[in-house]
Amino acid sequence: MSIDNQDVVIAGGSISGLLCARELAQNNHAVTVLEEHDEIGIPEKCDGLISVNALSSLGVIPNKHTIQNKILGARFFSPSGKLIEVDSPNLDIVVLNRTKFDNELYENAIHDGAIVEKSTRYISSNSHNSHITVNSSRHQYNCQYFVDAMGVSSLMKKQKFGVLQAAKYIIKANWFNPDKVDLYFNQLLSPGFFTWVIPINESLAKVGIAGYGINSFSNLDYFLKDKKHTIIKKIACPIIVSGPVDQFIDNHNICIGDSAAQTKPTTAGGIFSGGLAGLFAGQSINQSLLSNTNLVSIYEKRWRDTFGSEFNSTRRFRKIFDNLENKHLEEIFDILSSSSDLQDSINKSGDFDFHSLTLLKALGIKRITRLFNIVSSNEIKKLFNN
Ligand SMILES: Cc1cc2nc3c(=O)[nH]c(=O)nc-3n(C[C@H](O)[C@H](O)[C@H](O)COP(=O)(O)OP(=O)(O)OC[C@H]3O[C@@H](n4cnc5c(N)ncnc54)[C@H](O)[C@@H]3O)c2cc1C
């Protein structure tokens, strides 16, 4: 087997890996991405919900055919069907076709000089004094830095907790709102998470469910049983709600994106936080290669400075939420629907990417006092002492 010398080898050709590759290739480093599938972005698991602000922070302007829909608000349903509806046109949220989006990132990366080896599986890597050897199903590489962007399959070799089994269907139906995302809360059907409906257009939607210890397909079928629909596609995929791993870097080995559990603990969204990890990692490897000094700790610091406190807060929301029963959820819906604070706080300070403050403001001090009576939890105190 021939040995190929590269500055950087990245395993995983999705958002985090391709953005890291683009950054390195733009700075004229020799970078190869290994992607086990023969097509980029397939199978498509992600629903592609992201803010336009986040896209511009990632330096990506998606093609108009990649944007499937614009989202103007959300509808929250309690276990018994109580509805809270909010409008959020100012948050500028779009639904991406993730396969097309990843292919745009792929085109950008190869345009800038990265090599992307499809149908090539990462097997193993070994660190030596002066370099790292990476073995793939097709070649062996010697490189200075190795980046693990292999997603949840790589994370699960490090940790099992905080990974929920999810099922997702693309359906044809007419009972959802084509402009709004629906979130259905029910701790029996989707314990610790929710069922979501993300509209693609008037007649197509992405419907998913996740939860601790559930049979996600049968629970999703149960959710849909009284709702007329036709299933176009079925996908099984884990989502990550643990918050980030303790360490992103081991000398010249770096993990980014889902492999480092860099997804929001509330919603499991990771396009922005994982994509930015790819950029930060690429930039710090670039600095390291130029100065011949290992400066990759800058990546971890920048990521934690950007997302650390937000993810700590949302992890606390999650701990509170995990312990709620359906009767508590009903009371919280009553509290929230008794005032316009949720809509007001979205209007004034709504932020899709950093939403812990919006959640806190929406609850407000008076309602938090009532919440104390519903769930007595140290986590609530910690939220306010943060
Ligand atoms: C059902 C679902 C819905 C989601 N919806 C949203 C959403 O609406 N908004 C949002 O922000 N986030 C969402 N996410 C999360 C988002 O998809 C991920 O956070 C994001 O894709 C992480 O990107 P990544 O590059 O780190 O990993 P991944 O996208 O998981 O990519 C990993 C890549 O590594 C490749 N790979 C794996 N093993 C190997 C190997 N041994 N050799 C070579 N290649 C390998 C895989 O084929 C894949 O291409 C969703 C996730 C799921 C599961």
The ligand as an ORCA input file, in Angstrom:
! r2SCAN-3c Opt
* xyz 0 1
  C     -32.505     13.253     13.160
  C     -31.529     14.387     13.308
  C     -31.965     15.669     13.061
  C     -31.081     16.738     13.227
  N     -31.544     17.994     12.948
  C     -30.723     19.045     13.127
  C     -31.173     20.357     12.824
  O     -32.309     20.548     12.385
  N     -30.319     21.401     13.041
  C     -29.047     21.201     13.531
  O     -28.315     22.184     13.749
  N     -28.584     19.962     13.783
  C     -29.376     18.888     13.590
  N     -28.910     17.631     13.836
  C     -27.518     17.463     14.280
  C     -26.550     17.569     13.087
  O     -26.983     16.723     12.063
  C     -25.149     17.169     13.516
  O     -24.809     17.857     14.701
  C     -24.120     17.486     12.435
  O     -24.430     16.833     11.234
  C     -22.739     17.048     12.925
  O     -21.837     17.125     11.867
  P     -20.474     16.303     11.928
  O     -19.713     16.716     10.729
  O     -19.828     16.473     13.246
  O     -20.906     14.767     11.879
  P     -21.820     13.970     10.863
  O     -22.719     14.883     10.120
  O     -22.450     12.876     11.641
  O     -20.804     13.364      9.825
  C     -19.896     12.339     10.143
  C     -19.297     11.852      8.828
  O     -18.276     10.904      9.109
  C     -18.411      9.816      8.211
  N     -17.778      8.650      8.847
  C     -18.179      7.995      9.960
  N     -17.324      7.007     10.245
  C     -16.359      7.034      9.293
  C     -15.184      6.261      9.039
  N     -14.805      5.246      9.834
  N     -14.428      6.581      7.982
  C     -14.770      7.610      7.164
  N     -15.866      8.355      7.333
  C     -16.649      8.085      8.395
  C     -19.907      9.684      8.031
  O     -20.249      8.963      6.853
  C     -20.330     11.149      7.949
  O     -20.256     11.661      6.638
  C     -29.747     16.530     13.657
  C     -29.302     15.220     13.884
  C     -30.165     14.153     13.694
  C     -29.665     12.759     13.925
*
